[in-house]
Amino acid sequence: MKKAKSVSGEPASENEVIQNGRRTAVRNGVIDRWMRKEVLPIYDAIAARRSNAVSANEAWARIAAHIGSGKRSGG
């Protein structure tokens, strides 16, 4: 089955599909652009105001508390 899919050009597994997508994204510069446009500005903002930053555990605790309070945003 795997050999037949290989010959046909069809991916042999979900993992192969993910790997192919990742390789394509790297080759096309998608990940590099995402890092420069979205990730690094957020990192820079956090680094500039470290006193506002919280740990991941604290962030999840705040999210859980917000969800537990029944508050909903939007209209």
C-alpha positions in Angstrom: 0.0 0.0 0.0 2.7 2.5 1.0 4.8 1.6 -2.1 1.7 2.1 -4.3 1.0 5.5 -2.8 4.7 6.4 -3.2 4.6 5.6 -6.9 1.4 7.5 -7.4 2.8 10.6 -5.7 0.2 10.4 -3.0 1.5 11.0 0.5 1.9 7.7 2.4 0.9 9.1 5.8 -0.4 12.2 7.7 3.2 12.7 8.9 4.4 12.9 5.3 1.8 15.5 4.5 2.9 17.6 7.5 6.6 17.2 6.6 5.9 18.2 3.0 3.9 21.3 4.1 6.7 22.3 6.5 9.3 21.9 3.8 7.3 24.0 1.4 6.7 26.7 4.0 10.4 26.9 4.8 11.3 26.9 1.1 8.8 29.7 0.4 10.0 31.8 3.3 6.6 31.6 5.0 8.0 30.8 8.4 10.7 33.5 8.2 8.1 36.1 7.3 5.8 35.0 10.1 8.6 35.2 12.6 9.6 38.7 11.5 6.1 40.1 11.2 4.3 38.5 14.1 6.5 36.7 16.6 9.4 39.1 16.9 7.2 42.2 17.4 5.4 40.4 20.2 8.7 39.3 21.8 10.1 42.9 21.5 6.9 44.3 23.2 7.2 41.8 26.1 10.9 42.4 26.5 10.4 46.2 26.6 7.8 45.8 29.4 8.8 42.8 31.4 6.9 44.0 34.4 3.6 43.3 32.5 4.6 39.8 31.5 3.3 36.8 33.4 4.3 33.1 33.4 2.5 30.6 31.2 0.9 29.1 34.4 -0.4 32.5 35.5 -1.8 33.2 32.0 -3.6 29.8 32.0 -4.9 30.5 35.5 -6.3 33.9 34.4 -7.9 32.3 31.3 -9.5 29.6 33.5 -10.8 32.2 35.9 -12.2 34.2 33.1 -14.0 31.2 31.6 -15.2 30.1 35.0 -16.7 33.6 35.7 -19.1 33.2 32.8 -17.9 36.5 31.2 -18.2 36.6 27.5 -16.9 39.3 25.1 -18.6 40.4 22.0 -22.2 41.1 21.2 
